[in-house]
C-alpha cells in the first residue's frame, strides 16, 4: 500500500512538473500550482525574483516548493491520508495574494526531493512515462526546525547526452545574525570535513567577496530607499583563511545600479530639465500637463522679455545670423557641482536661439504663460525685430519659423490646443540631445554613429523622449564613476559601450545592474579597510559530473526570507559605513552530495 501511494504521488508530481514546464515555455507562470493540498510549486526564471540566488547560481529556471497558503491556515492532522489524490493543475492555482513565503518541514521536503529523484530516474518505469524529460532543478524551502537549521534542500539533474545520469543534492543551513567571529568556521576543519564526507584526498578552494563601494545608505544623508549602489565582486583561487582580503591578482567585476535624481549629483540641473521635458511629453500624450513649480525667482515670461530685448539691442544689419561666439551663455546653478565634474560637463558655449529660449522657458508654470511667451517670440520674428541664429539641421517647428523669418514671410501660427506644448517639447528635446552628445563625444566615449539610435528623429516624440532618458541614465553612471571612483577614460569607455548596447536592446531600467570587468587595484582603496557584504569559500573535489562542493558563506543580508533566526535589525547603528567590528553576519553552509542512476 505504501509503495502504491508513493507511485501515485510520484506520478502526480511528474505530471504537474511537466505541466508547469510546458506552461512556462513562452513566459513564466504568474501563479503557483497546488500539489497534494499542502505544497505550492512555482517556476522561477528570467527576470523573476529568485529566492535561492544568494547561495546558488545554476539553471536559469528552477521549481520552488513551499507550504501552500491553504495548508498553512488549515493545519490538518490527516495529511498522509489526503495524499492519495493526484496533483491539482492550473485550474486550481493558489490566489494571487499570499501572506509570504511559507516553509515546509524538513521531513516533507526530503520526501518531495525523493519523489523528484524517482521522477528523474530513467530506471524507474512504473510511472507510465515512456519518454523521460530532463526537468529544471527543484528546491524546497524548509523551516529550519532540525538541529542543522536546514533552510533549503535542492536537487539538480546531472546530464550526459540529454540523459539524466544522477542528481546533485544540496542541503543549505543558516545561522545568525551574529557578530561573534568565534562562531565562524576554521578553513582547515572545513576542508577536512569535506575530504571525509566525499572520500577525497585533494581539494581546491575558491574565494568570493563582495564589497559595497558606494552604498546609497552609506553616503551622508542619502535616502535609504534609493536603489543606487556600486559594488565589486572579487574571485580568487587558493584561499588561505576565512575572511581574508582578496589578493590583487584576483578577478573583479564592478556592479553598478544607479537611480537618477540625487540632488547632490553634479548633473542634477540636467535631471530637472529632463523632468520638465517628461512633463511636457506626458501632457502631450494625456492632454493634461502638470506644470512644475517655478524654479527661477523671475517668471518665464519676464525672462523671455528680457532675452528678446537684449537680442533687439544686439541686432546688427550685416550680422543676420548672429555670431555663436556672442551667443549668450546660460549659467546653470553650479553650487553643488564637483570641481572634477565641472570641468567635463559645463554648459555648452554654442547654444543657439532656440536652446537659449528653452533655458528661459523651462520655468513656465502655466499653459497661459507658455502661450504668452511664444506670442512674444513670434511677434518679434514677424516684425523682423530679431534675426536669431540656429543650428544647422535643427528641425523643430520653431526653427522652421525662424528660417522663414529670414525671408520675411512666416506661416500663420495658431497657439492653441497642444501646439505650444509640442513646440516647447521639440526645442527642449533638441537642446538636451546636443547636451548629451557633447558630453559623450567630448569625452571620447562614443562616436556620432554610436549615438545615432539615441538621437534619431525618425521615431515619434514620445520615443525620442524615452531615448533621451536612457542617455541621461548613462550620463549619471559615467559622472558617478568619475566623481566617486575617479575612473579614467580606459574604464569609462568600455562601460559606456556596455550601457549603450544594453539600452539599444532594452527599455529604460534604473534597477538594472551594469557589470564591468576591472582590476581590483582600481578600487582597492575603497574596500581594503572595510568588511565585505558577502564573503564565501568554495571547497571542491572531483571533476566534471563528479565534482562536489562545500560552500561556507557569511553575509550581511539574510540569505533566506524566512530563516530560523530573527532577521530584523541585523545591522546595528554603528555599522552604517561597514567599518565597525560589531557588524552582524549570517552564516550559510551549502553541502552537496550525489546520487548516481547509472
C-alpha positions as CSV (number, residue, x, y, z in Angstrom):
1,X,0.0,0.0,0.0
2,X,2.8,2.4,0.9
3,X,4.6,1.6,-2.4
4,X,1.4,2.2,-4.3
5,X,0.9,5.6,-2.6
6,X,4.5,6.5,-3.4
7,X,4.0,5.6,-7.0
8,X,0.8,7.7,-7.3
9,X,2.5,10.6,-5.5
10,X,5.4,10.4,-7.9
11,X,3.1,10.2,-10.9
12,X,1.2,13.2,-9.7
13,X,4.3,15.2,-9.1
14,X,5.8,14.2,-12.5
15,X,2.6,15.2,-14.3
16,X,2.4,18.6,-12.6
17,X,6.1,19.4,-13.1
18,X,5.7,18.7,-16.8
19,X,2.6,20.8,-17.0
20,X,4.3,23.7,-15.3
21,X,7.3,23.4,-17.5
22,X,5.1,23.4,-20.6
23,X,3.1,26.4,-19.4
24,X,6.4,28.2,-18.8
25,X,7.8,27.8,-22.3
26,X,6.6,31.1,-23.5
27,X,6.5,33.0,-20.2
28,X,7.0,32.1,-16.6
29,X,3.5,31.4,-15.0
30,X,2.5,34.2,-12.6
31,X,0.5,31.9,-10.3
32,X,1.8,28.9,-8.2
33,X,0.3,25.5,-8.6
34,X,-1.0,23.3,-5.8
35,X,0.3,19.8,-5.2
36,X,-1.5,17.4,-2.8
37,X,-3.2,20.1,-0.8
38,X,-0.1,21.2,1.2
39,X,2.6,22.1,-1.3
40,X,2.8,25.2,-3.6
41,X,5.0,24.9,-6.7
42,X,6.3,27.9,-8.7
43,X,8.5,28.1,-11.7
44,X,11.1,30.8,-11.3
45,X,13.4,32.1,-14.0
46,X,14.3,35.0,-16.2
47,X,13.5,38.3,-14.5
48,X,11.6,36.7,-11.7
49,X,12.8,37.2,-8.2
50,X,14.8,34.1,-7.3
51,X,14.8,33.2,-3.6
52,X,17.9,31.0,-3.9
53,X,20.2,33.3,-5.8
54,X,22.1,34.4,-2.7
55,X,23.6,30.9,-2.2
56,X,23.2,29.1,-5.5
57,X,23.9,30.0,-9.1
58,X,22.8,27.4,-11.5
59,X,20.0,26.8,-14.1
60,X,18.0,29.9,-15.2
61,X,14.7,28.2,-14.4
62,X,14.0,26.3,-11.2
63,X,11.0,24.9,-9.4
64,X,10.4,26.4,-5.9
65,X,8.4,24.4,-3.5
66,X,7.0,25.7,-0.2
67,X,4.0,25.2,2.1
68,X,0.7,26.1,0.4
69,X,-1.2,29.0,1.9
70,X,-4.3,26.9,2.4
71,X,-2.3,24.3,4.2
72,X,-0.8,27.0,6.5
73,X,-4.3,28.2,7.5
74,X,-5.8,24.8,7.8
75,X,-3.3,22.6,9.7
76,X,-4.7,19.1,9.1
77,X,-3.8,16.1,11.1
78,X,-4.8,13.8,8.3
79,X,-2.3,15.0,5.7
80,X,-1.0,11.5,4.9
81,X,-4.4,10.2,4.1
82,X,-5.1,13.1,1.8
83,X,-2.1,12.4,-0.3
84,X,-3.7,9.7,-2.5
85,X,-5.2,12.2,-4.8
86,X,-3.4,13.3,-8.0
87,X,-2.0,16.8,-8.2
88,X,-4.2,19.8,-8.8
89,X,-3.5,21.6,-12.0
90,X,-3.6,25.2,-13.3
91,X,-7.4,25.5,-12.9
92,X,-6.9,25.4,-9.2
93,X,-3.9,27.6,-8.7
94,X,-3.4,29.5,-5.5
95,X,-4.7,33.0,-5.0
96,X,-2.6,35.9,-6.1
97,X,-2.2,37.4,-2.7
98,X,0.0,35.4,-0.3
99,X,0.9,36.3,3.2
100,X,4.6,35.4,2.4
101,X,7.0,32.6,1.9
102,X,5.9,29.5,3.9
103,X,8.3,26.8,4.8
104,X,7.9,23.0,4.7
105,X,9.1,20.7,7.4
106,X,12.5,19.2,6.6
107,X,10.9,15.7,6.6
108,X,8.3,16.8,4.0
109,X,11.0,18.5,1.9
110,X,13.1,15.3,1.8
111,X,10.1,13.3,0.8
112,X,9.5,15.7,-2.1
113,X,13.1,15.5,-3.2
114,X,12.9,11.7,-3.0
115,X,9.9,11.8,-5.3
116,X,11.7,14.1,-7.7
117,X,14.6,11.7,-7.8
118,X,12.2,8.9,-8.7
119,X,10.7,11.0,-11.4
120,X,14.1,11.8,-12.9
121,X,15.5,8.2,-12.6
122,X,15.4,6.6,-16.1
123,X,15.5,3.2,-14.4
124,X,12.0,3.8,-12.8
125,X,9.4,2.7,-15.4
126,X,6.4,2.3,-13.2
127,X,5.3,6.0,-13.5
128,X,3.9,5.4,-17.0
129,X,6.1,7.9,-18.8
130,X,7.7,6.4,-21.9
131,X,9.8,9.4,-22.8
132,X,11.8,10.9,-19.8
133,X,12.1,14.6,-19.9
134,X,15.0,16.4,-18.1
135,X,13.3,18.8,-15.7
136,X,14.6,22.0,-14.2
137,X,16.2,21.8,-10.7
138,X,13.9,21.6,-7.8
139,X,14.3,23.5,-4.5
140,X,12.2,23.1,-1.4
141,X,12.0,25.8,1.3
142,X,12.5,24.3,4.8
143,X,11.5,25.6,8.3
144,X,15.0,25.1,9.9
145,X,13.5,23.2,12.8
146,X,16.1,20.4,12.6
147,X,19.4,20.5,14.5
148,X,21.3,21.8,11.4
149,X,18.8,24.6,10.8
150,X,18.2,23.5,7.2
151,X,16.5,26.2,5.3
152,X,16.6,24.8,1.7
153,X,17.0,21.4,0.1
154,X,17.7,21.2,-3.6
155,X,18.1,18.7,-6.4
156,X,19.8,19.3,-9.7
157,X,19.9,16.8,-12.5
158,X,23.3,15.5,-13.8
159,X,23.1,15.0,-17.6
160,X,25.0,13.2,-20.3
161,X,23.8,13.5,-23.9
162,X,20.4,14.7,-22.7
163,X,20.0,11.8,-20.4
164,X,19.8,12.1,-16.6
165,X,22.6,10.1,-15.0
166,X,22.1,11.3,-11.4
167,X,21.4,14.2,-9.1
168,X,23.3,16.7,-7.1
169,X,21.5,17.0,-3.7
170,X,22.1,20.3,-1.8
171,X,21.5,20.9,1.9
172,X,21.6,24.6,2.9
173,X,21.7,25.6,6.6
174,X,21.7,29.1,8.0
175,X,22.6,30.6,11.4
176,X,22.7,34.2,12.7
177,X,22.8,37.1,12.7
178,X,25.9,37.2,14.9
179,X,28.9,39.5,15.4
180,X,30.8,36.8,17.3
181,X,33.6,35.6,14.9
182,X,34.3,32.6,17.2
183,X,31.2,31.2,15.5
184,X,33.0,31.3,12.2
185,X,34.4,28.1,10.8
186,X,38.0,27.1,10.6
187,X,39.1,26.7,7.0
188,X,41.3,23.6,7.6
189,X,38.4,22.0,9.5
190,X,36.0,22.7,6.7
191,X,38.5,21.1,4.2
192,X,38.9,18.1,6.4
193,X,35.1,17.6,6.8
194,X,34.8,17.8,3.0
195,X,37.5,15.2,2.4
196,X,35.9,12.8,4.9
197,X,32.4,13.2,3.6
198,X,33.4,12.8,-0.1
199,X,36.4,10.4,0.4
200,X,38.7,12.9,-1.3
201,X,42.4,13.2,-0.8
202,X,42.7,16.5,-2.7
203,X,40.6,19.6,-2.5
204,X,40.7,23.1,-4.2
205,X,39.5,26.3,-2.8
206,X,38.0,29.4,-4.4
207,X,37.1,32.6,-2.7
208,X,34.4,35.2,-3.4
209,X,33.9,38.6,-1.8
210,X,31.5,41.4,-2.5
211,X,32.3,44.9,-1.2
212,X,29.9,47.8,-1.3
213,X,32.0,50.7,-2.6
214,X,29.4,53.4,-2.8
215,X,26.2,52.3,-1.0
216,X,23.2,54.7,-1.1
217,X,22.6,54.3,2.6
218,X,26.2,54.9,3.5
219,X,26.7,58.3,1.8
220,X,25.9,61.1,4.2
221,X,22.2,61.8,4.2
222,X,21.1,59.9,1.1
223,X,17.6,58.5,1.3
224,X,17.9,54.9,2.4
225,X,15.1,53.8,0.0
226,X,17.3,54.6,-3.0
227,X,18.2,51.6,-5.2
228,X,21.6,53.1,-6.1
229,X,24.7,51.1,-5.3
230,X,28.2,50.4,-6.6
231,X,29.8,47.2,-5.5
232,X,32.7,45.0,-6.6
233,X,32.7,41.2,-6.8
234,X,36.1,39.6,-6.5
235,X,37.0,35.9,-7.0
236,X,40.3,34.2,-6.5
237,X,41.8,30.7,-6.1
238,X,43.8,29.3,-3.2
239,X,42.0,30.7,-0.1
240,X,44.3,30.6,2.9
241,X,42.0,31.7,5.7
242,X,38.4,32.7,6.5
243,X,37.5,36.3,5.7
244,X,40.9,37.0,4.1
245,X,41.2,40.1,1.9
246,X,41.3,39.2,-1.8
247,X,44.8,39.3,-3.3
248,X,45.5,41.9,-6.0
249,X,45.8,39.2,-8.7
250,X,42.1,38.3,-8.3
251,X,39.4,38.7,-11.0
252,X,37.0,41.5,-10.2
253,X,33.7,42.8,-11.6
254,X,32.2,46.2,-10.9
255,X,28.4,46.2,-10.4
256,X,26.6,49.5,-10.9
257,X,22.9,50.1,-10.3
258,X,22.1,53.8,-10.2
259,X,18.8,55.7,-9.8
260,X,18.9,59.2,-11.3
261,X,17.8,62.3,-9.4
262,X,20.2,62.6,-6.5
263,X,20.1,66.3,-5.6
264,X,23.8,66.3,-4.9
265,X,24.7,65.0,-8.3
266,X,26.7,67.4,-10.4
267,X,24.2,66.9,-13.2
268,X,21.1,67.4,-11.1
269,X,20.3,70.6,-13.1
270,X,20.1,68.5,-16.2
271,X,17.9,65.9,-14.4
272,X,15.5,68.8,-13.5
273,X,15.4,69.8,-17.2
274,X,14.6,66.2,-18.1
275,X,11.7,66.1,-15.6
276,X,10.2,69.1,-17.2
277,X,10.7,67.5,-20.6
278,X,8.9,64.4,-19.4
279,X,6.0,66.5,-18.0
280,X,5.6,68.1,-21.4
281,X,5.6,64.7,-23.2
282,X,3.1,63.4,-20.7
283,X,0.9,66.4,-21.3
284,X,1.1,66.0,-25.0
285,X,0.1,62.3,-24.6
286,X,-2.7,62.7,-22.0
287,X,-4.0,66.2,-22.8
288,X,-3.3,67.4,-19.3
289,X,0.0,69.0,-18.3
290,X,1.2,69.1,-14.7
291,X,3.2,72.3,-14.6
292,X,6.2,72.2,-12.2
293,X,6.7,74.8,-9.5
294,X,8.8,77.7,-10.9
295,X,12.5,77.1,-10.3
296,X,13.5,80.7,-11.0
297,X,12.9,83.8,-8.9
298,X,11.7,85.6,-12.1
299,X,8.8,84.3,-14.2
300,X,9.5,82.7,-17.5
301,X,7.6,85.5,-19.3
302,X,9.8,88.1,-17.8
303,X,13.0,86.1,-18.6
304,X,11.8,85.8,-22.3
305,X,11.0,89.5,-22.4
306,X,14.5,90.4,-21.2
307,X,16.1,87.9,-23.6
308,X,14.3,89.3,-26.6
309,X,15.0,92.9,-25.6
310,X,18.7,92.1,-25.3
311,X,18.7,90.5,-28.8
312,X,17.0,93.5,-30.3
313,X,19.7,95.7,-28.9
314,X,22.4,93.4,-30.3
315,X,20.9,93.2,-33.8
316,X,23.3,94.3,-36.4
317,X,22.3,94.9,-40.0
318,X,25.2,92.9,-41.6
319,X,25.0,90.1,-39.0
320,X,21.9,88.4,-39.9
321,X,22.7,85.0,-38.4
322,X,24.5,86.3,-35.4
323,X,27.8,85.1,-34.1
324,X,27.8,82.0,-32.0
325,X,30.7,83.4,-30.1
326,X,28.4,86.2,-29.0
327,X,25.6,83.8,-28.1
328,X,24.5,84.4,-24.6
329,X,25.8,81.6,-22.3
330,X,23.2,80.4,-19.9
331,X,24.6,79.9,-16.5
332,X,23.3,76.9,-14.5
333,X,23.4,76.6,-10.8
334,X,26.9,75.2,-10.1
335,X,26.8,75.4,-6.3
336,X,26.8,71.7,-5.9
337,X,28.9,70.8,-8.9
338,X,32.0,68.9,-8.0
339,X,35.1,70.6,-9.5
340,X,36.1,67.3,-11.2
341,X,32.8,67.0,-13.0
342,X,32.5,70.7,-13.6
343,X,35.5,70.5,-16.0
344,X,33.9,67.8,-18.1
345,X,30.2,68.8,-18.0
346,X,29.8,72.5,-18.1
347,X,27.1,74.4,-20.0
348,X,27.8,74.3,-23.8
349,X,29.0,77.6,-25.2
350,X,27.3,77.2,-28.6
351,X,23.6,77.4,-27.5
352,X,21.5,78.7,-30.4
353,X,18.4,80.9,-30.1
354,X,16.0,78.0,-29.6
355,X,18.2,76.4,-27.0
356,X,18.6,79.7,-25.1
357,X,14.8,80.1,-25.3
358,X,14.3,76.7,-23.8
359,X,16.6,77.7,-20.9
360,X,14.3,80.7,-20.2
361,X,11.0,78.8,-20.7
362,X,11.8,75.7,-18.7
363,X,10.4,77.6,-15.7
364,X,7.0,78.1,-17.4
365,X,4.4,77.4,-14.7
366,X,1.1,77.5,-16.7
367,X,-0.4,77.0,-20.1
368,X,-1.3,80.6,-20.5
369,X,2.3,81.7,-19.6
370,X,3.5,79.3,-22.3
371,X,1.2,80.9,-24.9
372,X,2.3,84.4,-23.8
373,X,6.0,83.5,-24.2
374,X,5.6,82.1,-27.7
375,X,3.3,85.0,-28.7
376,X,6.2,87.4,-27.8
377,X,8.7,85.4,-29.8
378,X,6.5,85.0,-32.9
379,X,5.7,88.7,-32.9
380,X,9.4,89.7,-32.8
381,X,10.1,87.3,-35.7
382,X,7.2,88.6,-37.8
383,X,8.2,92.2,-37.4
384,X,11.9,91.4,-38.1
385,X,12.9,92.8,-34.7
386,X,15.2,89.8,-34.2
387,X,17.1,87.6,-36.7
388,X,18.4,84.8,-34.5
389,X,21.0,82.2,-35.2
390,X,20.0,78.5,-35.1
391,X,22.0,75.3,-35.5
392,X,22.1,73.8,-39.0
393,X,19.9,70.8,-39.2
394,X,17.5,71.9,-36.4
395,X,14.1,70.5,-37.4
396,X,11.8,71.9,-34.7
397,X,8.7,73.8,-35.7
398,X,10.1,77.0,-34.1
399,X,13.3,76.5,-36.2
400,X,11.3,76.4,-39.3
401,X,9.5,79.6,-38.4
402,X,12.9,81.3,-37.8
403,X,14.2,80.1,-41.2
404,X,11.0,81.5,-42.8
405,X,11.6,84.8,-41.0
406,X,14.9,85.2,-42.7
407,X,13.0,85.7,-45.9
408,X,10.4,88.0,-44.4
409,X,7.5,85.6,-44.7
410,X,6.1,83.3,-42.0
411,X,3.1,81.0,-41.9
412,X,0.3,81.8,-39.6
413,X,0.7,80.0,-36.2
414,X,-2.3,79.2,-34.0
415,X,-1.1,79.0,-30.5
416,X,-3.9,76.8,-29.2
417,X,-4.6,73.2,-28.2
418,X,-1.4,71.2,-28.0
419,X,0.7,73.3,-30.5
420,X,2.6,75.4,-27.9
421,X,3.3,72.3,-25.7
422,X,4.7,70.5,-28.7
423,X,6.8,73.5,-29.8
424,X,8.4,73.7,-26.4
425,X,8.9,69.9,-26.2
426,X,10.7,70.0,-29.6
427,X,13.2,72.7,-28.7
428,X,13.8,71.1,-25.3
429,X,14.5,67.7,-27.0
430,X,16.9,69.2,-29.5
431,X,18.8,71.1,-26.7
432,X,19.1,68.1,-24.4
433,X,20.2,65.7,-27.2
434,X,23.0,68.1,-28.0
435,X,24.0,68.3,-24.3
436,X,24.4,64.5,-24.0
437,X,26.1,64.2,-27.4
438,X,28.5,67.0,-26.4
439,X,29.5,65.0,-23.3
440,X,29.9,61.6,-24.8
441,X,31.8,62.8,-27.9
442,X,33.8,65.4,-25.9
443,X,35.0,62.8,-23.5
444,X,35.7,60.4,-26.5
445,X,33.3,57.8,-25.0
446,X,31.2,57.4,-28.2
447,X,31.0,58.5,-31.8
448,X,28.1,60.1,-33.5
449,X,27.3,56.8,-35.3
450,X,27.1,55.0,-31.9
451,X,24.8,57.7,-30.6
452,X,22.5,57.7,-33.7
453,X,20.0,55.4,-32.1
454,X,19.6,57.7,-29.1
455,X,19.2,61.0,-31.0
456,X,17.2,59.7,-34.0
457,X,14.3,61.9,-35.2
458,X,12.8,59.0,-37.3
459,X,10.7,57.9,-34.3
460,X,7.8,59.7,-32.7
461,X,8.3,62.4,-30.0
462,X,7.4,60.1,-27.1
463,X,10.0,57.5,-28.2
464,X,12.6,60.3,-28.6
465,X,11.9,61.4,-25.0
466,X,12.3,57.8,-23.8
467,X,15.7,57.5,-25.5
468,X,16.9,60.8,-24.1
469,X,16.0,59.3,-20.6
470,X,18.4,56.5,-21.5
471,X,21.1,59.0,-22.4
472,X,20.7,60.7,-19.0
473,X,20.9,57.5,-17.1
474,X,24.1,56.6,-18.9
475,X,25.4,60.1,-18.1
476,X,24.6,59.7,-14.4
477,X,26.5,56.4,-14.4
478,X,29.6,58.0,-16.0
479,X,29.6,61.0,-13.8
480,X,29.3,58.8,-10.6
481,X,32.2,56.6,-11.7
482,X,34.3,59.7,-12.5
483,X,33.5,61.6,-9.4
484,X,33.2,58.9,-6.8
485,X,35.6,56.2,-8.1
486,X,38.0,58.5,-10.1
487,X,37.6,56.3,-13.1
488,X,39.5,57.4,-16.2
489,X,38.8,57.0,-19.9
490,X,40.2,53.5,-20.1
491,X,37.4,52.3,-17.7
492,X,34.7,54.7,-18.7
493,X,34.9,53.8,-22.4
494,X,34.1,50.1,-22.1
495,X,31.4,50.9,-19.5
496,X,29.8,53.3,-22.0
497,X,29.8,50.6,-24.7
498,X,28.1,48.2,-22.2
499,X,25.5,50.7,-21.3
500,X,24.8,51.7,-24.9
501,X,24.5,48.1,-26.0
502,X,22.0,47.3,-23.2
503,X,19.9,50.4,-23.9
504,X,19.7,49.8,-27.7
505,X,18.0,46.5,-26.9
506,X,16.1,47.2,-23.7
507,X,13.7,49.8,-22.2
508,X,14.8,52.3,-19.5
509,X,15.6,50.3,-16.3
510,X,17.3,52.2,-13.5
511,X,17.4,49.0,-11.4
512,X,19.5,47.1,-14.0
513,X,22.9,46.2,-12.7
514,X,25.6,47.1,-15.3
515,X,28.8,45.0,-14.9
516,X,32.3,45.9,-15.9
517,X,35.4,43.7,-15.5
518,X,38.1,45.6,-13.7
519,X,41.5,45.2,-12.0
520,X,41.0,45.0,-8.2
521,X,43.8,47.6,-7.7
522,X,41.5,50.2,-9.3
523,X,39.1,50.2,-6.4
524,X,41.2,48.6,-3.6
525,X,41.4,51.8,-1.6
526,X,37.6,51.8,-1.2
527,X,37.5,48.3,0.3
528,X,40.9,47.4,1.8
529,X,39.9,48.6,5.3
530,X,36.3,47.6,5.0
531,X,34.3,44.5,5.9
532,X,32.7,42.6,2.9
533,X,28.9,42.4,2.3
534,X,29.4,38.8,1.3
535,X,32.4,36.5,1.8
536,X,32.5,32.8,0.9
537,X,34.8,30.0,0.1
538,X,34.0,27.0,-2.1
539,X,35.8,23.8,-1.3
540,X,35.7,21.4,-4.3
541,X,36.8,17.9,-5.2
542,X,36.3,15.7,-8.2
543,X,36.0,16.8,-11.8
544,X,33.2,17.2,-14.4
545,X,30.0,15.5,-13.4
546,X,31.6,14.1,-10.3
547,X,32.6,17.5,-8.9
548,X,31.1,18.2,-5.4
549,X,31.4,21.4,-3.4
550,X,31.0,22.6,0.2
551,X,30.4,26.3,0.4
552,X,30.8,28.4,3.6
553,X,29.5,31.9,3.4
554,X,28.9,35.0,5.6
555,X,26.7,37.8,4.5
556,X,25.2,41.0,6.0
557,X,21.9,40.2,4.3
558,X,19.8,37.2,5.3
559,X,20.2,34.6,2.5
560,X,16.7,33.4,3.1
561,X,13.5,35.3,3.7
562,X,12.3,33.1,6.5
563,X,15.2,31.6,8.3
564,X,15.3,30.1,11.8
565,X,16.6,33.3,13.3
566,X,15.2,36.8,13.8
567,X,16.2,38.5,10.6
568,X,15.2,42.0,11.7
569,X,17.6,44.7,12.7
570,X,20.7,42.7,11.8
571,X,22.8,45.8,11.2
572,X,23.4,47.9,14.3
573,X,23.5,51.7,14.2
574,X,27.3,51.6,14.5
575,X,27.7,49.7,11.2
576,X,26.3,52.2,8.6
577,X,29.7,52.5,6.8
578,X,30.7,48.9,7.3
579,X,33.7,49.7,9.3
580,X,32.6,48.6,12.7
581,X,33.8,45.3,14.3
582,X,30.3,44.8,15.5
583,X,28.9,44.2,12.1
584,X,26.4,41.3,12.1
585,X,26.6,38.4,9.7
586,X,24.5,35.4,8.7
587,X,26.4,32.2,8.3
588,X,25.3,29.9,5.5
589,X,26.7,26.4,4.7
590,X,25.8,24.6,1.5
591,X,26.7,20.9,1.3
592,X,26.5,18.8,-1.8
593,X,26.1,15.1,-2.3
594,X,25.5,13.0,-5.4
595,X,23.1,10.2,-6.3
596,X,24.0,8.3,-9.5
597,X,21.4,6.3,-11.5
598,X,23.9,4.5,-13.8
